[in-house]
């Protein structure tokens, strides 16, 4: 079907605006192709009736998305695909017809986005959104322009989100903030990223948005007048210095609201006012050459007082992302708050900073260095593609994106001076696996800036990292259990290595891990049936599957500890389960314990075994002292002959009480050991009511510490953190 002008109806104002914008960006032949695409969507949607007048008409949406991409001067194939992106899914037009009219390039781009929902059908469809995102990343493998199309679609959806239901507004805003704004940022598209963030921030945090906007609005007119005067003063001075700068090459701006909000929540600005942020107001100067940048900088510094420690030369020392510009802050008035940031850059630097990857098409016939920048911008997409292929579960993929790709970044150097981009918090283990899987598997140590560092060292921007490897061998399971590997890539590679090893060996190691964790928590004599219950609580695994998963490192100690209580419930002897009477349980809020068959009794926790929420418990009716509550595995309970005095009890609905649990810690003595243990305990919001210690002739110190914990999982977290301290040999719950 070749469409003709006979199908063209009277153009809408939006379409008139589109063609006017296109006239300044496209060639005559490209405009004719765009007009043909407009005719196709008008014909395809000729009978469209909106179910709700608030819903944007598909033609209006398509035109808006196209205008967004025209601002980025993308190629005609992408522009036409933007107009047609929804026509196959929503009408009777086929991909074959699109290819016949516009060629395989446009058809391929439309196909890349046609299967992706632009809005969730209802709030909370996290699984659907995750799968759509995974499809998007995989589609980007064939053409990165698919990603640019999807970003433009998301931007328009975010601009009109007030037309959706409240649930949809929140869903779109959260998806924008967590996924699409970071993608735009990683592609260097700062202009789009800023708008996406502000629109999403306004929906998700309306009070915080309004507070900052109100403060800025109070002085907006004053700022506009001052910025205008500063701009005119600077333009005159630059021309007087011999620099040929046109008026439209000097622009002013106010920092976008979400960026201000984030900055106010950093350590440097925490608790300070908006006016303390020096780059809140800005002026940008665009010149022809790099020497002109430094000459313009001299002019700026001659006009106004320089703010100390606020100058950055990103031309001589570009950011690892490739960003180049000169930044300086000056005081333009008498008030110390009268601070403005000045950015100076060339036209090419500006295009790269504002439009990022899109500048590749804007200057596709220009200098070769821009192709290099394009490759750098999309190199991280390869990480996403690897994740998309390795992680079949869509939610796992999205979680990996957030942790490995969208997290704050650190930029480190290899021994060959190559720059590597890693998420903040990355360790030498993560670095090694980023280089190559074999390097990671054989890693035995690391040097940072020439000095040996532990494998859990947090890499910092500028570090030069060298990995010490062995000729053979593999990773350690502690890299997973103790948090040495932080990126999803490293964790996946480590687990894959263990899966290749002898399965029988992994089964044995898994059993050892479980036994060790049970002993630490004071759980003994676990029956086969109880173990089976524990295994099956993890995604319906069989016993062997669970043991292998623990051996491979897929299930860590924290997860095991959280399920131990459920396993304990299946191992109590029958005689301990028989209640003395069968009346319903009565809650005793003061004690937080439900007693079967009695109410109003005095309840005491046994000092011999110190039961904690999460332990399986049994009550013993004493003579004159009410009910004493023991752990079911307490030796004193097991040796009781008067079984008729035992009564079933359970933990009630209370979470605010803390319980004292004696813990034994053994460690090789060193300076600061007590301090480190106390710090770990305090950081986890756990109290210490008593502590004693003794050191033997072999310099091994044994601590008896009484911790005040709220439940068993909290105790497990304490054990894990203390175990990671240097010199610690063992941590376990003290036996009754």
WOHU-V458283 format. One record per backbone hydrogen bond with DSSP energy under -0.5 kcal/mol. NH is the residue of the N-H (numbers start at 0). CO is the residue of the C=O. If there is no record, write none. Layout:
# WOHU-V458283
NH,CO
NH,CO
This chain:
# WOHU-V458283
2,0
6,3
7,4
8,6
15,11
16,12
17,13
18,14
19,15
20,16
21,17
22,18
23,19
23,20
24,21
25,21
30,26
31,27
32,28
33,29
34,30
35,31
36,32
37,33
38,34
39,35
40,36
41,37
42,38
43,39
44,40
45,42
47,44
54,51
60,56
61,57
62,58
63,59
64,60
65,61
66,62
67,63
68,64
69,65
70,66
71,67
71,68
72,69
73,68
78,74
79,75
80,76
81,77
82,78
83,79
84,80
84,81
86,83
87,83
89,85
90,86
92,86
97,93
98,94
99,95
100,96
101,97
102,98
106,102
107,103
108,104
109,105
110,106
111,107
112,108
112,109
113,109
114,110
115,112
116,114
124,121
125,123
128,124
129,125
130,126
131,127
132,128
133,129
134,130
135,131
136,132
137,133
138,134
139,135
140,136
140,137
141,138
142,138
145,142
146,143
147,143
148,144
149,145
150,146
151,147
152,148
153,149
154,150
155,151
156,152
157,153
158,154
159,155
160,157
162,159
163,160
168,164
169,165
170,166
171,167
172,168
173,169
174,170
175,171
176,172
177,173
178,174
179,174
180,175
182,178
183,179
184,180
185,181
186,182
187,184
188,183
189,187
189,352
190,353
192,188
193,189
194,190
195,191
196,192
197,193
198,194
199,195
200,196
201,197
202,198
203,199
204,200
208,204
209,205
210,206
211,207
212,208
213,209
214,210
215,211
216,212
217,213
218,214
218,215
219,216
220,216
222,218
223,219
224,220
225,221
226,222
227,223
228,224
229,225
230,226
231,227
232,228
233,229
234,230
235,231
236,232
237,233
238,234
239,235
240,236
241,238
242,237
244,242
248,245
249,246
250,248
250,283
252,281
254,279
259,255
260,256
261,257
262,258
263,259
264,260
264,261
265,262
269,265
271,268
275,272
276,273
277,275
279,276
280,277
281,252
282,340
283,250
284,342
285,248
286,284
286,344
292,288
292,289
293,289
294,290
295,291
296,292
297,293
298,294
299,295
300,296
301,297
302,298
302,299
303,299
304,330
306,328
307,305
309,306
311,326
313,311
313,324
316,312
317,314
318,322
321,318
325,343
326,311
327,341
329,339
330,304
331,329
331,337
332,337
337,334
338,336
339,329
340,280
341,327
342,282
343,325
344,284
346,286
349,345
350,346
351,347
352,348
353,349
354,350
355,350
355,351
356,186
357,354
358,355
359,356
360,357
361,357
362,358
363,360
365,362
369,366
370,367
371,367
372,368
373,369
374,370
375,371
376,372
377,373
378,374
378,375
380,377
381,377
381,378
382,378
382,379
383,379
384,380
385,381
386,382
387,383
388,384
389,385
390,386
391,389
396,392
397,393
398,394
399,395
400,396
401,397
402,398
403,399
404,399
404,400
405,400
409,421
411,409
411,419
412,462
413,417
416,413
419,411
421,409
421,419
423,407
424,458
425,422
428,454
430,426
431,427
432,428
433,429
434,430
435,431
439,431
439,435
440,436
441,437
442,439
443,467
444,467
445,452
446,465
447,450
448,446
448,463
450,447
452,445
456,453
458,425
458,456
461,410
462,459
464,412
464,462
465,446
467,444
468,466
469,441
478,475
479,476
480,476
481,477
482,479
483,477
484,478
485,483
490,486
491,487
492,488
493,489
494,490
495,491
496,492
497,493
498,494
499,495
499,496
500,497
505,501
506,502
507,503
508,504
509,505
510,506
511,507
512,508
513,509
514,510
515,511
516,512
517,513
518,514
519,515
520,516
521,518
522,517
523,521
530,526
531,527
532,528
533,529
534,530
535,531
536,532
536,533
537,534
538,536
539,535
540,534
540,537
545,541
546,542
547,543
548,544
549,545
550,546
551,547
552,548
552,549
553,548
554,548
555,553
559,555
560,556
561,557
562,558
562,559
563,559
563,560
564,560
566,562
567,563
568,564
569,566
570,567
575,572
576,572
576,573
577,573
578,576
585,594
587,592
588,586
590,587
591,587
592,587
593,649
594,585
595,647
596,583
596,594
597,594
603,626
605,628
609,605
613,614
614,611
617,629
618,646
619,627
620,644
621,619
621,625
623,621
626,601
627,619
628,603
628,626
629,617
629,627
631,615
633,630
636,633
637,633
638,634
639,636
642,640
644,641
645,642
646,618
649,593
651,591
653,651
658,708
660,706
662,704
663,731
664,702
665,729
666,700
667,726
668,698
672,669
675,671
676,672
677,673
678,674
679,675
680,676
681,677
682,678
683,679
684,681
685,680
686,707
688,705
689,705
691,703
693,701
695,699
698,695
700,666
700,698
701,693
702,664
702,700
703,691
704,662
704,702
705,689
706,660
706,704
707,686
708,658
708,706
711,612
714,710
715,711
716,712
717,713
718,714
719,715
720,716
721,717
722,718
723,719
724,721
727,724
728,665
729,665
731,663
732,519
733,661
